[in-house]
Amino acid sequence: ATLVEVCKRLVKQVPDDRRAQRWASELARRLKMKDQLPLTPLPWARAPKRSALGPPVKWLTGFRNLDVSQIVDQPDFANHLGRFYVACGLALQGVSAAQIGTNLVAPSESMLRGIHNLVPRRAASQAWGVDLGNSCLKAVKLQRDAKTKRLRVTDCQLIPFDKHLSQATGEDELERLQVDALKKFKSQRDGDHAVLCAGISGLQTLGRFFEMPRIDSRKKFAEAARYEIEHQMPYPQKDVCWDFCDLSAAPAPDNPAAPHYVVLTVVKKMTRDRRVSIFEHADLQVDIMQSDCLALHNCVVHELFETSDPQARDVHRDASKNPDAVVTIDVGAASTSVVVSARDYAWFRTFALGGDDFTRNLVHEFRLTFARAEQVKCQPS
């Protein structure tokens, strides 16, 4: 039964219940909202035009800087447009077009830690971003045009798991579900040697954000940052992998002492190694591993803050198209991430509350199977 049928049945069973009647009326009102664009959210989930604090609220359902013309008609992309932002952010890092380039598969113990991300490196021409979530695998391939230097999305894949990871009966099944999806992804690749960038959940990574006094020497800054990181680290360094990035732009002439703004990302080695091993079981080598939250930040910065004409940013500015800062809320199956992004600022937090929690409530309240409850949640009418 659909949500409408369930509501009608409820009203029939308890005709004197005012709450049931109110729910039926509200559901009928929302179902009449049919004048929506294909890429806007479902009527019952539509966000208000403005938040309680005043700034406008919008859904991320498209791209303006990435060239998606080559895949715009692919069903995976057209039907799930808003689900590829993390994968795009990962791929952006693979082609060295991301604002934050921290890499959690690089050895934190190295004496060069902190220096590698300060030294310019040759950019790869193509990269895959693989977002291995809790309900499916999302992957995007970016390629840099040799002539125009513009980034084009040349391929994308969305591969659902046989079941949500939250429904797995144990660690073995949890790993099998992910490995099977990765093997399907590998079988559908065209045999290229593109850089592979994998994401890791914000629940499994730790972010620290702090300022440091301005230091002009890169080497001295890296040494000072390492010293500060030792005091910011909540775990023994032998148990974790970490990387950091300086988001500060060159100081303005009127403020030469502007501080560095440092973003530190930390993951436990055991967690990182388990994530890498899942890809290795599918015969895939991970070149870059990044927090899902920072990958989302990188995509938002690339899409909303960058422009081919830098002088046009402050001319006739439209705040909705060229904002000073953006708060992105990413609701996944198992968690919800809040990411604050600006041209020289980043902050994130992830909470263990996601879509599966709402699905389980439907299972409990309406005595449905998990699969049926998930369908009702996504398609209530």
N, C-alpha and C positions, 0 to 999 in steps of 0.2 A: 504494500500500500504506500502511496505517496504521502507527503506531509499533509496535503489538503484532505485526503481521505481519512487519515488518522485523526485530524482535527474534527471532521464531520462525525466520525464515529464517537469521539469523545463527547461532543455536544449531544448526540443522541442518547448516550449512556447516562449522562448527568445533565439533563436539560435545565435544571435550576441553578447550575453552577455558573456564577457571573464571570469567573475567570475564564472558563472554557468559551463562553460566548464572546468575551472580549478578545481572546486569542483568535477565534474564528473571524471576527470582524477585521482585526488588524491584518491577518493573513490575506483575506479577500482584498483589502485595500492595496496591499503591496503587490499582489498578483496583477493588478490593473496597470501597473507601471510598465508598459510595454514599449515606450518611446525611447529606448536606450540604444546606444551605438553598440556594434558587435564586440568591441574590445573593452567596454565598461563592465564593472562588476555586476553581479546579480542584484536585483532590486533590494532584496532583504539585507544585503551586505553593503549597500552603497554608503560611502563615507559622507559626513556633512561637508558642506562647501568650505567651512572654516572651523578651525579647532577652537577650544574654549579660550585659548590665549590670543586668538585673533588671526594668526597666519593661515593661509589657504591650505586645504587638504586635497591632494591629488593622488591618483593611482598611477604607478609606473607601468605603462602598457605600450611603450614604443621606444624607438631610438632615433636620435637626430644627428649624431656624429658618426656612428658606425654605419657602414654601407651594408644594408641587409637585403638589397634588391635581388641578390642571387638565390636567396632561400625564402623570400617572403611568402611564396606559395606552398612551401612544404607544410604538410599537416601538423607535424610536431611543433613547428615554429608558430604557425598561424593560430593554432588552437590553444597554445600555452605560452603566449608571448611574455607575460609577466614573470615566468618562472626561470628565465635564462640570465638574469642579471648577475648572479653570483658566478656562473660559468663564464660569462663575458669578462667579468673582472679578473678571473683567474687567467684567461687567455690573454688579456691585456698585459698582465705581468710577464707572460711568456715571450711577448714581442717587445718587451722593455718600454711599454707605453703606460705603465701604471704609476700613480703617484707614490704609493708605498710598495717597496720591493723586498720586504722581508721574506726570508726563505727558511722554513723550519726543518728542511732536510740537510742544510749545510751544517757542518760540525761546529757546535758552540764552543768546543774546547780549543779550537784553533787559535793560534796567536794572531791570525789575520781577522778574527771576528770583529766586526764593527768597521773594518777598513774596506772590506769587499763591496759594501753597498755605498761607499763614498767615491769609489773609482768607476768612471764610465766604462761600460763593457759593450762589445759589439752586439747589436740587437738581432735576434732571430727573425727570419722572414715569416714564419708561420708557427702557430702554437694551438694546442688543444687545451681548453679549460674544462675540467671534469668535476662537477658538483655531485658528489655521492651522498644524497640525502637519506631520509628515513622512509620515503615512499617510492622513490624512483631515482634513476641516474639521469642527470641533465649534462649534456656536453656540447660545446661550441668550438668551432675551429675558426681562428682569425688568420688572415693573410695580409701582409703589407704589399700594396701595389708597388712594383718596382719603379714606375714612372711618376705617379702622383703621390706616392708615399701614404695614400689614404688606406685605412684599415677596412677590410671587407670580411664579412661573415660568409664563409664559403660552404659551411656544412653545420648541421646541428642534429642531435639525437636526444630523444627522450625515451628511456627504457624503464617501464614500471617494474618493480619487484613483484615476485609471485604473491607476496603479502607484505604488509607494513612491517618494518623491523621491530616495532613495539609488540607485534603479535608472534614473534619468533619464540620457540620453546626453549632455546638454549643458545650458548655461544657458537656451537657448531652450525646450527641452522642460520644464525645471524650472519656468520661469515659466508656460508654457502649462498645465501640470497644476494649478497653484494658481489661475490666472485662470479656468479652466473651472469649478472647484469654486465659486469666488466668484460666478460668473455664475449657477450653479444656485441658490446661496443667495439671490441677489438676486431671481431669478425667483419664488422661493417665499415671499418676504416679502409682507406684506399691504399694502404701500404706505405704511406709517407713516413718520414722521419721527423715530424714536427715535435717541438718541445711539448712535454706533457706536464700540465700544472694541476695539481689535485688540491681540493679544499678539505679542511678539517673543521668540525663543528665548533661554534663559539662556546658551547658548553665544555669543550675539552681544552680550550685555550684560555690563557689569562692575559689581559691587557693592562698595561700601566702607562700613564701619561704624565709627563713632568717637564718642567722648564729647567734650562741650564744657562749659566752666564755665557755671553758671546765669546767664542774662541775662534780666531781666524785660521789657525793651523789645523788642517784635517787630522794629522797624526795626534796632536795634543787633544783635539776634541774627542777622538776615538778613545784615547786613554782615560780622559775625564769621564766620558760616558760609561765606560766599563766599570769605573770605580763607583759611579752613582748607581749603576744597575745592580751591583753587588748588595747595595743597601735597599734597593727596591724589590729584590727577589724574595718571595716568601718561602721558597724551597731551597734545599741544598743544590748548588750548581751542578754537582755530579749526577743529579737525578733528572735534570731538565735539559731541553734544547731551547734556545732563545735567539732572537734577532731584534734589531732596532732600526729605526729610520728617523732622520732629522727632517721634519717638515718645514723648517724655517726657510723663508726666502732670503735673498741677499738683503742686508739691512738698508733701510732708506737713509738718504743723506742727513735728514733731520733727526734720525734716531739710530745712530751707529751702534749703540749698545743693546739693540733689541735682542732678547734671549732666544736661545734655541728651544724649539718645541719637539720633544722626543716621544716617539711611540715605541713601546717595548711589547713584544709578543713572546709568550712563554707556553711551552707544552711539555708535559712529562715524557721522558724518553720512551717509557714503556708504551704510552698511548701512541706516540709518533711511530714507533716501530711496528705496532700492531696495524696501524693504518697503512703503512708502506707494504707490509706483508700481504695484505688483501690484494693490492695491485700486483704484487709479484706472483701470487697464485694464479692470476690471469695473464701472466707473462707480459706485464706492462711495467716499464721503468718510470718512476716518478722523478722528474727533474726539479720541480718546484712544489713546495707545499706551503699553503697560505691559509690563514684563518678565514672562514666564510665571511665573517663580518668585515674584515679589511678588504676582501675581494669585492664585496658589495660596495664598500666605500670607494674603491678604485673605479668601479663602473659608474657610480653616481657622479664622481668628480669629472670623469671623461665625458659623460653625456650632458651634464648640466653646467659645468664651470669652464670647459674648454671651448674655444671657438677658432675657426680658421683666420679670423680677423681680430687680433688682440685689442686693437684700438676701438673696436665696436662694443666692447664689454660695458663701458660706462656711458655710451652715447644712447640717449632715448631708452634707457634701461627699462625692461619689463620685469618686475620682481618675480613674476611667476615663471618666466623663462630663464632669467639670469639672476638667481637668488644669491644672497650673501652666504647663506647656510641652509642645509636641508637635513631634516630628521627623517630617516627611513625606518619603517617598522616592517620587518620581514617575519611573517607568521608561517612557520613550517609545520611539519607533522608532529615533531616531538619538542620543539622549542620555538621561542619568539625572540628575535634580536632587535635591539634598538641601536641604530647607528647614526651618529651626528657627524656630518661632513661639511667641510669648507675648503677653500683653496689652500689654507695653511693650518688646518686643524682636523683632528679625527678623534672620535671617542665612541666606545661601544660597550654594551652589556647584553648578555644573553640569559633568558629565563627559561626554566624547564616547564613551560606551558605552551602547548601547541594544538594543532587541529585534531590530533588523536584524542586529546582530553575531551573535546566537545563531542567527538564520535562516541567515546565510551559513555558519556552522559546520555546520549540518545539510546544507546544499547540498554542502559539501565532503566531509563524512564519509559521507553516504549517497547521493551522486550524484543528488540531486533537483533539480527546477527550483525557482526561488525561490518561486513561487506555491505549489507543493506543500509545500515546506519550511515556509512560513508557516502553512499549514493544519495540518500535523503539529504544529507548535509550539503552536498555539492549541487544537487538538482532538486530543490524542495518542491517545485511545482510539476 
